[in-house]
Each structure stands twice: as C-alpha cells, then as structure tokens.
Amino acid sequence: METDGMEPDLSQVLHSSNLNRAFARPDILNTEFMYFSAVLKVVAPAVSTDDNRQKVVPWIHKLFRPEYHSTPFREKRNKYLLYLTLTLLNDEVYGIFSLPPPDGALPELGEINMGHVTAADWELDLTWQETLQNLPQDFKQLECSVHENIEECDDDHFLDTILDQEFQFLLYLAKPYAAMLKGRYDATKVATWMQTLCTIHGNSCSSMKGIRNDYMMALLGYVHDLRLIGPFAEYPPWRTLPPLAEAAKLAADNRPITDPTGPEASAFLSSMPKPSDGAFCYIAITGDLVKSSFGPAP
C-alpha cells in the first residue's frame, strides 16, 4: 500500500491475508507460508539499501495476492517466498527479484537462470582440510560409538553432505572465539577438541558425523562465552566419541557444578568482589538427595 508518497507499509501487506488463513485447514504449505510471512515482516524492512527495499515491495504484493492462496499455486508461491527470504537474509536482492515481477503468471523456478552466486567465506575456509593434513602419520580414526559392526556403518551415509556442510560452518564460527581464550590450558583443550572433531570425516558414518556436530555446536556455545565446561573441561577421548548427552551426564557426575573444587566454582568465586573486611560465605545448593550420616529421621 502507498500513501502520499510515503514508503509502502510492508507490515500491512504481509498481514493482508490473515482472513484467508484464519479459516484454512492447517497443512504444511500453509504453515510454511505463515513462517515466511513472519520472517519477511522482519527482514524486508531491514534491507540496508532503499533501492533493494523498493524492489522487494512489488514482489510481496504479487506473492500475497489472492490467486496464490489457491491450491494449484500455493507450492509455487512458497518456493518463491523461500528464494526471496534467502536473498534478503543475505541483505541482497538478486536473480529474478532484481527485476519487477511479471504482470502475468510467474515462471517455474526451474526455468529461471539463477545466475552465479559466489561461495560464502565459510565455504572457502580451509581450517578443516589443514587440520587433517597436519595429523601425525600414525593417527588412528575414532571408532564408531553407534553401530555394532562395519556393515551398519557402511549403510549409514545418507546425510553425509549436509552434516559436513554444517560442521564446516560451525567450525568457521568457532575459530575466532577459540583464539580468544586466555588460559593456556583452555586454549590447548579447545584446539585438541577441534582437531579431534575434525577427524570424523570421509568414511565416518552419518550417525558419528551427527554426534560430531552436536559436540561442535555445544563447543561453539562455550567458546562464544570464552569458557570451557562440561565435557570440554577435559581432553577429548582418544578411542571413540559417545553421544553428547552421555558425555554431559558423565561430566556432571564426575564434577558437578556444586563441587567447590570444580572450575565452575572457581570461575564464580574469582568473579565475586573481595571483601575488605571479614569474609563472604557461599553455599552450594543441589537437588540431589544426600545421605545423612545420622541415620533416618525418627
């Protein structure tokens, strides 16, 4: 919508189909459409250049028209919305969206020349490859902790590509934060963990690659806060890598957060103000039942 020369109100356009959706039977295509509507409401007005914002508006008008809520066109509509959302998340408008939408029917996306899109920085990062090249010659790959025999591992490679891409991205994100860790021991541990996770590659099964990514995602969260706790407080295992949930439970059992000698307690106490006179007393409270040395209550 346009009013007196002002910029189109994208929020009104994106909400224009609420009545049509209100009485529709819930389904996957409708759920996708609602998701893209919510995302576009945020990212479309946030595009950095005015020229690109003006290019987006006619496309939103087009894709939210009533005819694209009819059954034959909903899937095509959602594909266009997905493509548009991805371009805007990169703060760009390229491909077919750099031109005004056609007055008639939209072409099938498969018929459109998408043009050349350069690879992202994380796709070109060589950290993973360089880590593998620098492994010692006598290095032995971790054993699978999921399957009981090699045949089951050989049959489990359906998700290799997407899992490897995810790991490459997470590794790229974690690298600068890992370099900021101040403690010498923490820096050594995180480097060892990243090296160990990098070794799960190639012929490793998809299940192990999924476990690898779970660890990498958790490690990224910790190094982002510039600390190493949980399973990462110790060096990685050298034989096999158990699921993250098992490793986290084992780490909590071995050194719970209430342990006054543990790293969590030390980090907490070191961040507290030092009293100029007297002393502070800290009490660790746990939900675990503690057996009394005085026997059961009368």
Beta strands, then each sheet from edge to edge (+ up, - down):
end
